[in-house]
Amino acid sequence: MKFYTAIFMCLLFCFNCTGQRNHFETQLNNLININIMPYYPELSGDSVFWNITKEKIDIVPYLINRINDTTRTNASAANFGRIYTVGDVCVRAIEEIIKDFPTIKLIETDDSLLREKAYGIYWNYVSDFKNRLEFQKRVCVWFEENRNNLVWQVDDKLYAVTDEENGDAKKRPAGGYYMVKKKP
């Protein structure tokens, strides 16, 4: 029952505000136009991606609702031989908005496998659409369980935008990220 309540709350929240929903939907519809995802350096990638992260926690339920979107973008996943789908971009945006978001732990709980396969676990898992739907449910439940414990962290550091030795550096477009508040 707890699972269905979390799903219902995610969906209800997403339909709460029409103006905001329309704004977010426009941004999410633009994700198909991404050509380059952030990889290295930290703030590389298309502005379309970084604009999504500026919406902070408010856009997360909308991102969760799009995890099952397998529409392909033009962005390739470096070192994995995959093409990002809109759903994959949404997962990466959640990871940028919530810095300690446990993507891999929501798929695999065996710590020895986590160390051995790292992020490859994600790509292998979501390549099966049934698994992608299951992952989407787990993300929704995790978010509902942790939402009230997310704390904003200002990040004033400069990060590289290009891999040139003296290339551009800038601050995070959102000005920071969320972390799960540690329990006493």
Summary of the structure (lengths in Angstrom):
residues: 184
radius of gyration: 16.3
end to end distance: 28.0
largest distance: 54.4
contacts: 520
relative contact order: 0.16
helix: 52%
strand: 14%
